């Protein structure tokens, strides 16, 4: 456990549900599913999947930075959308961040997220480059 480090964003569900924004173990980092939810647990950009995706990626990028990683270290992304009609917009935001990095990636439609205002959730796995 000495090499394991937890990164917290202070999000509304971290303490109550027992998870961390990110966990670092050696040269690996896992970033939990991330939305644009503010302190009240609702979207900062209701109805706008593009803005929600951008905000979620900003939060992930900050967590990676705090953990000592960059987007270039990301090897796997997962994106969850409530409406498949938002897939092109969310994919485009992914492309803005990862056009040159090109990690393994999945995008799936889900029945819903923790709050109805949330349309997008994303998560990543990263490995620090030697």
Phi and psi in degrees as GROMACS dihedral restraints (atoms count N, CA, C in turn):
[ dihedral_restraints ]
;  ai    aj    ak    al  type     phi  dphi    fc
    3     4     5     6     1   -61.6    20    10
    4     5     6     7     1   -31.6    20    10
    6     7     8     9     1   -86.8    20    10
    7     8     9    10     1   -11.0    20    10
    9    10    11    12     1   -83.5    20    10
   10    11    12    13     1   131.7    20    10
   12    13    14    15     1  -132.7    20    10
   13    14    15    16     1   139.0    20    10
   15    16    17    18     1  -105.4    20    10
   16    17    18    19     1   138.1    20    10
   18    19    20    21     1  -111.6    20    10
   19    20    21    22     1   129.2    20    10
   21    22    23    24     1  -116.2    20    10
   22    23    24    25     1   142.2    20    10
   24    25    26    27     1  -103.5    20    10
   25    26    27    28     1    -4.1    20    10
   27    28    29    30     1    77.3    20    10
   28    29    30    31     1    15.9    20    10
   30    31    32    33     1   -60.2    20    10
   31    32    33    34     1   159.4    20    10
   33    34    35    36     1   -64.9    20    10
   34    35    36    37     1   -21.5    20    10
   36    37    38    39     1  -108.2    20    10
   37    38    39    40     1    -5.8    20    10
   39    40    41    42     1   -58.3    20    10
   40    41    42    43     1   -55.3    20    10
   42    43    44    45     1   -69.9    20    10
   43    44    45    46     1   -43.1    20    10
   45    46    47    48     1   -69.6    20    10
   46    47    48    49     1   -28.1    20    10
   48    49    50    51     1  -109.1    20    10
   49    50    51    52     1    -1.9    20    10
   51    52    53    54     1    73.3    20    10
   52    53    54    55     1    48.7    20    10
   54    55    56    57     1  -135.6    20    10
   55    56    57    58     1   168.4    20    10
   57    58    59    60     1  -115.4    20    10
   58    59    60    61     1   150.6    20    10
   60    61    62    63     1   -56.6    20    10
   61    62    63    64     1   -43.2    20    10
   63    64    65    66     1  -147.5    20    10
   64    65    66    67     1   154.6    20    10
   66    67    68    69     1  -128.8    20    10
   67    68    69    70     1   130.7    20    10
   69    70    71    72     1  -111.5    20    10
   70    71    72    73     1   132.9    20    10
   72    73    74    75     1  -138.1    20    10
   73    74    75    76     1   105.0    20    10
   75    76    77    78     1    64.9    20    10
   76    77    78    79     1  -124.4    20    10
   78    79    80    81     1   -97.5    20    10
   79    80    81    82     1    16.9    20    10
   81    82    83    84     1  -114.3    20    10
   82    83    84    85     1   146.4    20    10
   84    85    86    87     1  -141.1    20    10
   85    86    87    88     1   131.8    20    10
   87    88    89    90     1  -116.0    20    10
   88    89    90    91     1   127.0    20    10
   90    91    92    93     1  -108.1    20    10
   91    92    93    94     1   124.8    20    10
   93    94    95    96     1   -61.0    20    10
   94    95    96    97     1   163.4    20    10
   96    97    98    99     1   -52.2    20    10
   97    98    99   100     1   130.6    20    10
   99   100   101   102     1  -127.8    20    10
  100   101   102   103     1   131.8    20    10
  102   103   104   105     1  -119.7    20    10
  103   104   105   106     1  -175.5    20    10
  105   106   107   108     1   -97.1    20    10
  106   107   108   109     1    18.7    20    10
  108   109   110   111     1   -60.6    20    10
  109   110   111   112     1   135.6    20    10
  111   112   113   114     1   -87.5    20    10
  112   113   114   115     1  -170.6    20    10
  114   115   116   117     1   -55.5    20    10
  115   116   117   118     1   -29.5    20    10
  117   118   119   120     1   -82.2    20    10
  118   119   120   121     1    -3.8    20    10
  120   121   122   123     1    85.6    20    10
  121   122   123   124     1     4.9    20    10
  123   124   125   126     1  -110.0    20    10
  124   125   126   127     1   160.4    20    10
  126   127   128   129     1   -61.4    20    10
  127   128   129   130     1   139.7    20    10
  129   130   131   132     1   -78.4    20    10
  130   131   132   133     1   -14.0    20    10
  132   133   134   135     1  -134.8    20    10
  133   134   135   136     1    63.8    20    10
  135   136   137   138     1   -58.7    20    10
  136   137   138   139     1   136.0    20    10
  138   139   140   141     1    79.6    20    10
  139   140   141   142     1     0.2    20    10
  141   142   143   144     1  -123.7    20    10
  142   143   144   145     1    91.2    20    10
  144   145   146   147     1   -62.2    20    10
  145   146   147   148     1   -35.5    20    10
  147   148   149   150     1   -63.5    20    10
  148   149   150   151     1   -49.0    20    10
  150   151   152   153     1   -65.2    20    10
  151   152   153   154     1   -37.3    20    10
  153   154   155   156     1   -63.9    20    10
  154   155   156   157     1   -42.8    20    10
  156   157   158   159     1   -63.5    20    10
  157   158   159   160     1   -45.3    20    10
  159   160   161   162     1   -60.1    20    10
  160   161   162   163     1   -44.1    20    10
  162   163   164   165     1   -64.6    20    10
  163   164   165   166     1   -41.2    20    10
  165   166   167   168     1   -62.9    20    10
  166   167   168   169     1   -43.0    20    10
  168   169   170   171     1   -65.8    20    10
  169   170   171   172     1   -34.4    20    10
  171   172   173   174     1   -62.5    20    10
  172   173   174   175     1   -43.2    20    10
  174   175   176   177     1   -63.9    20    10
  175   176   177   178     1   -43.2    20    10
  177   178   179   180     1   -63.3    20    10
  178   179   180   181     1   -43.5    20    10
  180   181   182   183     1   -62.0    20    10
  181   182   183   184     1   -39.0    20    10
  183   184   185   186     1   -64.7    20    10
  184   185   186   187     1   -43.1    20    10
  186   187   188   189     1   -63.3    20    10
  187   188   189   190     1   -43.5    20    10
  189   190   191   192     1   -60.0    20    10
  190   191   192   193     1   -44.8    20    10
  192   193   194   195     1   -60.1    20    10
  193   194   195   196     1   -44.7    20    10
  195   196   197   198     1   -62.2    20    10
  196   197   198   199     1   -31.1    20    10
  198   199   200   201     1   -83.3    20    10
  199   200   201   202     1    -7.1    20    10
  201   202   203   204     1    90.7    20    10
  202   203   204   205     1    22.3    20    10
  204   205   206   207     1  -120.9    20    10
  205   206   207   208     1   167.7    20    10
  207   208   209   210     1  -129.6    20    10
  208   209   210   211     1   172.9    20    10
  210   211   212   213     1   -59.3    20    10
  211   212   213   214     1   -29.6    20    10
  213   214   215   216     1   -63.9    20    10
  214   215   216   217     1   -19.9    20    10
  216   217   218   219     1   -85.5    20    10
  217   218   219   220     1    -9.3    20    10
  219   220   221   222     1   -70.6    20    10
  220   221   222   223     1   128.8    20    10
  222   223   224   225     1  -112.5    20    10
  223   224   225   226     1   -14.3    20    10
  225   226   227   228     1  -151.2    20    10
  226   227   228   229     1   133.3    20    10
  228   229   230   231     1  -127.0    20    10
  229   230   231   232     1   149.8    20    10
  231   232   233   234     1  -133.3    20    10
  232   233   234   235     1   133.6    20    10
  234   235   236   237     1  -125.7    20    10
  235   236   237   238     1   133.4    20    10
  237   238   239   240     1  -119.1    20    10
  238   239   240   241     1   128.8    20    10
  240   241   242   243     1  -124.3    20    10
  241   242   243   244     1   143.8    20    10
  243   244   245   246     1   -76.4    20    10
  244   245   246   247     1   -34.6    20    10
  246   247   248   249     1  -120.4    20    10
  247   248   249   250     1   124.0    20    10
  249   250   251   252     1   -62.3    20    10
  250   251   252   253     1   -20.8    20    10
  252   253   254   255     1   -64.8    20    10
  253   254   255   256     1   -20.5    20    10
  255   256   257   258     1   -85.2    20    10
  256   257   258   259     1    -6.3    20    10
  258   259   260   261     1   -56.6    20    10
  259   260   261   262     1   -45.9    20    10
  261   262   263   264     1   -60.8    20    10
  262   263   264   265     1   -41.5    20    10
  264   265   266   267     1   -67.3    20    10
  265   266   267   268     1   -44.3    20    10
  267   268   269   270     1   -66.8    20    10
  268   269   270   271     1   -39.3    20    10
  270   271   272   273     1   -63.6    20    10
  271   272   273   274     1   -37.5    20    10
  273   274   275   276     1   -63.9    20    10
  274   275   276   277     1   -39.9    20    10
  276   277   278   279     1   -64.8    20    10
  277   278   279   280     1   -41.2    20    10
  279   280   281   282     1   -57.9    20    10
  280   281   282   283     1   -44.7    20    10
  282   283   284   285     1   -62.0    20    10
  283   284   285   286     1   -34.0    20    10
  285   286   287   288     1   -61.4    20    10
  286   287   288   289     1   -38.4    20    10
  288   289   290   291     1   -86.7    20    10
  289   290   291   292     1   -29.9    20    10
  291   292   293   294     1  -124.3    20    10
  292   293   294   295     1    18.8    20    10
  294   295   296   297     1   -55.0    20    10
  295   296   297   298     1   -39.5    20    10
  297   298   299   300     1   -93.9    20    10
  298   299   300   301     1   -24.0    20    10
  300   301   302   303     1   -81.3    20    10
  301   302   303   304     1   -46.2    20    10
  303   304   305   306     1    51.5    20    10
  304   305   306   307     1    62.1    20    10
  306   307   308   309     1   -71.7    20    10
  307   308   309   310     1   166.0    20    10
  309   310   311   312     1   -61.4    20    10
  310   311   312   313     1   142.3    20    10
  312   313   314   315     1  -149.1    20    10
  313   314   315   316     1   148.5    20    10
  315   316   317   318     1  -135.5    20    10
  316   317   318   319     1   140.9    20    10
  318   319   320   321     1  -130.9    20    10
  319   320   321   322     1   125.8    20    10
  321   322   323   324     1  -134.0    20    10
  322   323   324   325     1   154.5    20    10
  324   325   326   327     1   -89.9    20    10
  325   326   327   328     1   138.2    20    10
  327   328   329   330     1  -121.8    20    10
  328   329   330   331     1   162.0    20    10
  330   331   332   333     1   -68.9    20    10
  331   332   333   334     1   -28.4    20    10
  333   334   335   336     1   174.6    20    10
  334   335   336   337     1   167.0    20    10
  336   337   338   339     1  -114.2    20    10
  337   338   339   340     1  -177.3    20    10
  339   340   341   342     1   -62.1    20    10
  340   341   342   343     1   -26.0    20    10
  342   343   344   345     1  -131.8    20    10
  343   344   345   346     1   138.3    20    10
  345   346   347   348     1   -59.1    20    10
  346   347   348   349     1   -21.3    20    10
  348   349   350   351     1   -75.8    20    10
  349   350   351   352     1   -15.1    20    10
  351   352   353   354     1   -87.1    20    10
  352   353   354   355     1   126.0    20    10
  354   355   356   357     1  -108.1    20    10
  355   356   357   358     1   -20.3    20    10
  357   358   359   360     1  -139.1    20    10
  358   359   360   361     1   138.6    20    10
  360   361   362   363     1  -138.0    20    10
  361   362   363   364     1   138.8    20    10
  363   364   365   366     1  -134.1    20    10
  364   365   366   367     1   153.3    20    10
  366   367   368   369     1  -146.0    20    10
  367   368   369   370     1   158.6    20    10
  369   370   371   372     1  -140.5    20    10
  370   371   372   373     1   161.3    20    10
  372   373   374   375     1  -126.3    20    10
  373   374   375   376     1   138.0    20    10
  375   376   377   378     1  -134.8    20    10
  376   377   378   379     1   151.9    20    10
  378   379   380   381     1  -131.8    20    10
  379   380   381   382     1   123.5    20    10
  381   382   383   384     1   -64.7    20    10
  382   383   384   385     1   134.1    20    10
  384   385   386   387     1   -77.4    20    10
  385   386   387   388     1   141.5    20    10
